[in-house]
Amino acid sequence: MTDQTYTSKQLLGWLWRDYLKKHVGLMAVAVFFMIIEGSTLGALARLMEPMFDKVFVAGNEDALITVGLVLVGIFVLRAVAGVAQKVLLTRIAQRTAADMRLDLLDRMMRQDGAFHQSHPPGFLIQRVQSDVNAVGDVWRAVITGAGRDFIGLIVLLGVAISIDPIWALLACVGVPAMVLPAALAQRFVRARSREARDLGASLATRLDEVFHGIVQIKLNALEAYQTRQYRDLTRIFVRTEVRAAFGNSALPGMIDIMSGLGFGAVILYGGSEIISGDKTIGEFMTFFTAMGFTFSPLRRLGGVSGLWQMAAAALERIKDLMDAPVKLKDPKTPVTTPLASTDIVLKDIELSYGDAKVLEGLSLTAKTGETTALVGASGAGKSTIFNLLTRLIDPQAGDVTIGGISTRDLTIAKLRGLFSVVTQEALLFDETLRENIVLGRTDVTEAELDRVLKAAHVADFLPNLENGLETRVGPRGSALSGGQRQRVVIARALLRDTPILLLDEATSALDAQSEQVVQDALDRLSEGRTTIVIAHRLATIRSAHKIVVMDRGRVMDEGTHEELLARGGIYADLYRLQFQDGKTVTDSRGIRALRAKERSEAAAQPNLLQRISERLFG
């Protein structure tokens, strides 16, 4: 986020260019009806002169009928024009908001992993939903009111000037005095609204964390703590919103004061002219009605000015996200030929997050049709390799190739179409079980679906679900157990039928029985595929064709299970600790400390030759 500040002209230009220009035809029709509705106020004001002078004063009955019919016609015309322009402009506003929401979502989904690490889900939800809704609400107020009120104001001022220019000038006597306060009020409203938008994003982020972590909150008795944190944020948010409302209401308030001064000056000056006979009662009533009608539009326009500043604060945040560069793009001339193989090669990879080194000179290979396992402590960079392969991130140096082709030379769609990924976080959507497996595909036959359901052992628990494949799995698959969710994800991967399989701790969170079932499904899934596995439990990777041992972003050793055990080192220590001592140590510092302790103990004990010598020679 750049926290860029945009002028109203820049924001309006962006809105027109990207969203409103396509609706210019509908807008023209709506403006026509706005002109009609706004002009009726001037017609009503102008009708006051014949009503008073010819009907009430002169007592002309023919004029009474004419004035009455014209009055009814004006109101009918105003009603029709008002309905038409509101419907048309609301349609434009809704379409604009929908287009903006879709563009924003599309833009954020195309951002890389670093973007989403620095922008939490609650923040992004606030932008897509609340900020766009705020813009839509204000936009509807602006386009359904401001245009009509502005036209009405011009017509009414024209009527007032036609009666007496001096009276019209006196009515506006307070305008110069409110120019500077109005400008300051607008800046104040924009600043406070910007703060409120950011605080709203923080509140949304807090709620997202609370609801996604509700189990841990309950287990650790954090309800009071989380409530307190949310309450503190809410208090600041309320205070900021109240300050923004004060600035917003100050504009109509200043208009009230200005109008009062103007009306007072007109009554003092114009009253004397009526008493002297220079002006008629009808002329005064026409002028007074016209200026009275201007009072409401002026107040609404003053309110719209404040509303626009609030919308501008939301638009700034939206445009900031729209302008955020998409770092991961398709190549200009992508490789379109089929890959000769799915050999995976990472060569001299360097990757950092800020100042933190994640991968440092890393090189490894994974051959077609073989299983390559990645072993190492948490933070060694194993999951980062998955992100590099699928281009969720790009390295700062080095290259990643598949079948001899750099991943940067393939379109992102083609590249990711090579992979099926199964992780310990089995992500399911709040849809039916069927939809979570087919993911929108319409070319899947029932025979294909039955095959993957059986292979992934989904068919084992399917009869227990009330609606079978049409059962909704709940938010994040909450209606299913952990093992069931994993099997659904494996069925999804089987249906994708991709040549490369990435497994990231796919059974680590399961009980022994579920693990055995899921592991059997994974074995079927990996048959004939290039498979890369991340695992802490070495029992799941003994049969891998190659095991790569990683530490601090580097490859420390590689080979088969037997070769690594024979050589000793980190893998041998891990294996002994897990299967001989009955302990599990996956932290590299813990392993190094243990080995140092063993060397120290060995050095402290006399060796066999020394003990024999001491015995023989005393």
Secondary structure, 3 states (H helix, E strand, C coil): CCCCCCCHHHHHHHHHHHHHHHHHHHHHHHHHHHHHHHHHHHHHHHCHHHHHHHHHHCCCHHHHHHHHHHHHHHHHHHHHHHHHHHHHHHHHHHHHHHHHHHHHHHHHHCCCHHHHHHCCHHHHHHHHHHHHHHHHHHHHHHHHHHHHHHHHHHHHHHHHHHHCHHHHHHHCCCHHHHHHHHHHHHHHHHHHHHHHHHHHHHHHHHHHHHHHCHHHHHHCCCHHHHHHHHHHHHHHHHHHHHHHHHHHHHHHHHHHHHHHHHHHHHHHHHHHHHHHCCCCHHHHHHHHHHHHHHHHHHHHHHHHHHHHHHHHHHHHHHHHHHHCCCCCCCCCCCCCCCCCCCCEEEEEEEEEECCEEEEEEEEEEECCCCEEEEEECCCCCHHHHHHHHCCCCCCCEEEEEECCEEHHHCCHHHHHCCEEEEECCCCCCCCEHHHHHHCCCCCCCHHHHHHHHHHCCCCCCHHHCCCHHHCECCHHHCCCCHHHHHHHHHHHHHHHCCCEEEEECCCCCCCHHHHHHHHHHHHHHHCCCEEEEECCCHHHCCCCCEEEEEECCEEEEEECHHHHHHHCCHHHHHHHHHHCCCCCCCCHHHHHHHHHHHHHHHHHCCCHHHHHHHHHHC
